[in-house]
Amino acid sequence: MRNLYLILSLILLVSMLRVCSSPKEAIPATTLAPAPTEVAQSAPTEEVVIPMVAPTPVPPTETPRALRVDVVSDLVGFDDHGWNDAAWRGLVMARDQFGAEINFIEST
C-alpha cells in the first residue's frame, strides 16, 4: 500500500512539474482582431408565407372545491400572543382572502 502512495505521489509531482514548466505560447497579434470578410451579393429571395393555424380549444375545467383549513391549538389556547395566536390570525386571513372554510379546536 505504501508503494502505491509513493507511485501516485511521483506521478502527481511529474505532471505538476510538466504543466508548470511548459513555456507560455504568445498569442500572435494577427489573431486578436478578426479579419474583414466580404459580403457576397445574393439574389433576392421569395417571401415565405406561413399559414395561420387555429388554436386548440381548451375543455372547461371543474370548479375547484373550497379550501378547508383546520388548526388545533396546544394547551395554552389561541390567546397566547405567540404561535397559536399567529395560527389563528393566519386562519382568519385565509377565510377573508381566499374564502376558505375554517375550523379550529382549542385543546384543554
NUTIKOL-60076 format. One line per 2 residues: their letters; for each residue x, y, z of N, C-alpha, C. Coordinates in Angstrom, 3 decimals. Layout:
<atoms>
A	X Y Z X Y Z X Y Z; ... .
</atoms>
This chain:
<atoms>
MR	0.830 -1.186 0.000 0.000 0.000 0.000 0.873 1.248 0.000; 1.973 1.169 0.729 2.883 2.310 0.797 3.504 2.580 -0.565 .
NL	3.786 1.516 -1.303 4.357 1.676 -2.642 3.355 2.352 -3.588; 2.104 2.035 -3.417 1.072 2.643 -4.254 1.024 4.152 -4.030 .
YL	1.060 4.581 -2.752 1.063 6.004 -2.447 2.309 6.688 -3.014; 3.442 6.016 -2.955 4.677 6.570 -3.485 4.593 6.752 -4.993 .
IL	4.053 5.760 -5.690 3.920 5.836 -7.151 2.946 6.943 -7.535; 1.801 7.023 -6.851 0.822 8.064 -7.150 1.380 9.453 -6.866 .
SL	2.168 9.589 -5.813 2.780 10.875 -5.498 3.781 11.280 -6.568; 4.565 10.329 -7.060 5.526 10.631 -8.114 4.831 11.030 -9.410 .
IL	3.753 10.356 -9.747 3.005 10.699 -10.958 2.434 12.106 -10.833; 1.896 12.428 -9.685 1.350 13.760 -9.455 2.442 14.824 -9.538 .
LV	3.585 14.558 -8.947 4.692 15.507 -8.970 5.194 15.744 -10.389; 5.340 14.666 -11.165 5.822 14.796 -12.534 4.825 15.578 -13.381 .
SM	3.544 15.307 -13.225 2.552 16.024 -14.024 2.499 17.498 -13.643; 2.661 17.823 -12.365 2.673 19.225 -11.948 3.895 19.952 -12.495 .
LR	5.050 19.315 -12.457 6.255 19.934 -12.987 6.164 20.138 -14.490; 5.554 19.196 -15.158 5.429 19.305 -16.611 4.522 20.474 -16.996 .
VC	3.404 20.624 -16.271 2.471 21.704 -16.573 3.082 23.056 -16.217; 3.744 23.138 -15.089 4.306 24.411 -14.646 5.521 24.832 -15.461 .
SS	6.258 23.876 -16.005 7.489 24.224 -16.706 7.280 24.436 -18.197; 6.097 24.192 -18.726 5.890 24.373 -20.159 5.902 25.857 -20.492 .
PK	6.574 26.245 -21.592 6.640 27.665 -21.938 5.276 28.174 -22.373; 5.003 29.383 -21.997 3.745 30.012 -22.393 3.856 30.440 -23.842 .
EA	2.873 30.089 -24.621 2.870 30.474 -26.025 2.241 31.851 -26.151; 2.931 32.728 -26.849 2.413 34.075 -27.054 1.335 34.034 -28.121 .
IP	0.301 34.830 -27.928 -0.781 34.907 -28.901 -0.358 35.889 -29.973; -0.323 35.460 -31.221 0.067 36.393 -32.278 -0.921 37.556 -32.357 .
AT	-0.385 38.722 -32.701 -1.213 39.926 -32.758 -2.242 39.850 -33.868; -1.987 39.052 -34.898 -2.933 38.965 -36.007 -4.201 38.226 -35.625 .
TL	-4.173 37.411 -34.594 -5.368 36.659 -34.217 -6.258 37.448 -33.263; -5.789 38.591 -32.780 -6.598 39.356 -31.839 -7.777 40.046 -32.508 .
AP	-7.596 40.537 -33.722 -8.674 41.219 -34.431 -9.174 40.316 -35.551; -10.478 40.203 -35.739 -10.986 39.351 -36.811 -10.664 39.955 -38.177 .
AP	-10.409 39.075 -39.094 -10.108 39.512 -40.450 -11.389 40.004 -41.109; -11.295 41.065 -41.918 -12.508 41.549 -42.596 -12.986 40.507 -43.604 .
TE	-14.284 40.370 -43.692 -14.861 39.402 -44.624 -15.671 40.153 -45.667; -15.753 39.562 -46.806 -16.530 40.157 -47.884 -17.935 39.583 -47.853 .
VA	-18.916 40.443 -48.030 -20.304 40.009 -48.053 -20.676 39.740 -49.502; -21.079 38.516 -49.742 -21.454 38.150 -51.112 -22.843 38.688 -51.414 .
QS	-23.018 39.240 -52.586 -24.314 39.734 -53.019 -25.128 38.544 -53.512; -26.332 38.419 -52.992 -27.179 37.308 -53.422 -28.464 37.855 -54.038 .
AP	-29.106 37.016 -54.777 -30.356 37.405 -55.420 -31.443 37.481 -54.355; -32.408 38.383 -54.492 -33.488 38.471 -53.506 -34.291 37.172 -53.476 .
TE	-34.678 36.783 -52.290 -35.436 35.542 -52.135 -36.929 35.847 -52.107; -37.717 34.816 -52.349 -39.169 34.961 -52.323 -39.642 35.026 -50.881 .
EV	-40.762 35.716 -50.664 -41.334 35.778 -49.326 -41.971 34.449 -48.981; -41.775 34.036 -47.754 -42.370 32.798 -47.279 -43.607 33.165 -46.473 .
VI	-44.730 32.593 -46.823 -45.980 32.867 -46.126 -46.302 31.660 -45.258; -46.449 31.900 -43.960 -46.776 30.823 -43.026 -48.270 30.869 -42.778 .
PM	-48.969 29.752 -43.035 -50.423 29.760 -42.835 -50.772 29.830 -41.352; -51.857 30.531 -41.052 -52.320 30.645 -39.670 -53.028 29.361 -39.270 .
VA	-52.738 28.908 -38.066 -53.346 27.693 -37.539 -54.264 28.103 -36.397; -55.469 27.550 -36.391 -56.425 27.872 -35.338 -55.946 27.265 -34.019 .
PT	-56.094 27.985 -32.909 -55.656 27.440 -31.624 -56.525 26.265 -31.197; -55.914 25.364 -30.454 -56.629 24.197 -29.951 -57.557 24.627 -28.825 .
PV	-58.838 24.270 -28.889 -59.751 24.678 -27.816 -59.421 23.936 -26.518; -59.545 24.639 -25.407 -59.289 24.069 -24.093 -60.615 23.658 -23.491 .
PP	-60.728 22.391 -23.061 -62.003 21.966 -22.467 -62.214 22.659 -21.121; -63.464 22.896 -20.758 -63.730 23.555 -19.480 -63.290 22.660 -18.317 .
TE	-62.798 23.285 -17.265 -62.350 22.539 -16.094 -63.406 22.615 -15.006; -63.289 21.700 -14.072 -64.227 21.690 -12.951 -63.913 22.870 -12.038 .
TP	-64.948 23.374 -11.387 -64.711 24.445 -10.423 -64.010 23.837 -9.205; -62.990 24.480 -8.707 -62.263 23.907 -7.572 -63.115 23.922 -6.314 .
RA	-62.850 22.932 -5.478 -63.559 22.876 -4.204 -63.047 23.982 -3.303; -63.873 24.354 -2.344 -63.483 25.404 -1.405 -62.328 24.898 -0.541 .
LR	-61.402 25.786 -0.248 -60.268 25.464 0.595 -60.751 25.288 2.023; -60.297 24.212 2.677 -60.689 23.967 4.057 -59.433 23.898 4.899 .
VD	-59.390 24.701 5.956 -58.221 24.768 6.824 -58.658 24.476 8.250; -57.959 23.532 8.883 -58.217 23.185 10.279 -56.952 23.464 11.081 .
VV	-57.127 23.887 12.337 -55.982 24.102 13.217 -56.367 23.680 14.632; -55.390 23.089 15.321 -55.588 22.669 16.704 -54.545 23.386 17.547 .
SD	-54.979 24.034 18.621 -54.044 24.747 19.486 -53.450 23.789 20.508; -52.426 24.268 21.201 -51.913 23.471 22.307 -52.666 23.859 23.579 .
LV	-52.173 23.485 24.724 -52.897 23.692 25.979 -53.067 25.160 26.354; -52.226 26.038 25.847 -52.296 27.452 26.222 -53.509 28.118 25.590 .
GF	-53.874 27.753 24.379 -55.007 28.351 23.696 -54.552 29.349 22.654; -55.527 29.975 21.992 -55.224 30.874 20.889 -54.835 32.281 21.339 .
DD	-55.020 32.631 22.598 -54.680 33.979 23.074 -53.320 34.017 23.749; -52.343 33.280 23.248 -51.044 33.213 23.912 -50.053 34.257 23.396 .
HG	-50.442 35.067 22.407 -49.574 36.081 21.794 -48.302 35.437 21.248; -48.423 34.243 20.727 -47.283 33.511 20.174 -47.715 32.710 18.961 .
WN	-47.277 31.437 18.934 -47.551 30.574 17.783 -49.047 30.358 17.560; -49.778 30.076 18.600 -51.206 29.818 18.451 -51.951 31.053 17.966 .
DA	-51.565 32.217 18.483 -52.194 33.467 18.059 -51.890 33.729 16.582; -50.659 33.464 16.161 -50.287 33.649 14.756 -51.052 32.669 13.866 .
AW	-51.254 31.443 14.342 -52.020 30.464 13.566 -53.472 30.916 13.420; -54.030 31.480 14.473 -55.409 31.956 14.415 -55.539 33.119 13.433 .
RG	-54.585 34.067 13.473 -54.645 35.196 12.543 -54.488 34.720 11.099; -53.630 33.724 10.863 -53.490 33.168 9.519 -54.760 32.481 9.062 .
LV	-55.452 31.831 9.971 -56.715 31.172 9.663 -57.769 32.197 9.250; -57.837 33.302 9.974 -58.798 34.358 9.655 -58.447 34.999 8.311 .
MA	-57.151 35.207 8.053 -56.740 35.784 6.765 -57.099 34.855 5.606; -56.935 33.544 5.787 -57.294 32.588 4.732 -58.787 32.632 4.453 .
RD	-59.572 32.808 5.500 -61.026 32.908 5.324 -61.382 34.182 4.567; -60.764 35.310 4.958 -61.104 36.593 4.346 -60.597 36.714 2.913 .
QF	-59.381 36.278 2.654 -58.776 36.478 1.336 -59.150 35.403 0.325; -59.258 34.157 0.766 -59.483 33.055 -0.172 -60.839 32.389 -0.019 .
GA	-61.627 32.833 0.934 -62.935 32.230 1.142 -62.851 30.819 1.696; -61.818 30.547 2.462 -61.604 29.201 2.999 -62.596 28.909 4.117 .
EI	-62.941 27.633 4.213 -63.743 27.176 5.345 -62.762 26.903 6.480; -62.969 27.524 7.633 -62.023 27.332 8.725 -62.676 26.558 9.851 .
NF	-61.844 25.798 10.543 -62.292 25.015 11.673 -61.144 25.027 12.672; -61.440 25.232 13.948 -60.384 25.247 14.942 -60.840 24.459 16.170 .
IE	-59.875 23.872 16.821 -60.132 23.142 18.059 -59.144 23.666 19.082; -59.648 24.105 20.213 -58.786 24.606 21.274 -58.612 23.508 22.310 .
ST	-57.370 23.071 22.493 -57.089 21.984 23.440 -57.340 22.443 24.876; -57.733 21.491 25.719 -57.960 21.807 27.134 -57.104 20.924 28.004 .
</atoms>
